[in-house]
Amino acid sequence: MGLQLKSSQYAAEQINQARANADARPNSAHAAQWRALSKLLLEVIANEEHAFSPATALGQRGPVNLSGVRRAKLGRERVFFLASRQKQLAIVFMLGFRNEGDRNDAYVEIVRRIRRGEFDEQFREAGVAKPDL
């Protein structure tokens, strides 16, 4: 059974930009990345078995507790999402690149945005407790 797939405004903008880049250059790396991202969204995140696998759970990441937040990998790109079995819902809230040690690292960015409260609405909608950061 598949989960209903939604996205935050921020993720929707990122997804639309990836699609536009792929459409503008159909035989480029952008197109290949878009195909992989589409597959990841539809086959991994929207698939209940994969969405709730231990591999997608973040939990404690060093000094930061990201319990409730899940992520899927696409090379160095990360897709962060929430998933709720009770509501049969997956909400994508951010795409980002893993660049360990960089201030623009995907994990640094997701923590920053959660602390600012940018995804509070998505946590409420999914019925997932916001991590205590």
Secondary structure, DSSP 8 states (H G I E B T S, - for coil): -B-EEEE-HHHHHHHHHHHHHHHHSTTSHHHHHHHHHHHIIIIIISBHHHHTSGGGEEEEETTEEEEEEEEEEETTEEEEEEEETTTTEEEEEEEEE--TTSTT-HHHHHHHHHHHTTTHHHHHHHT------
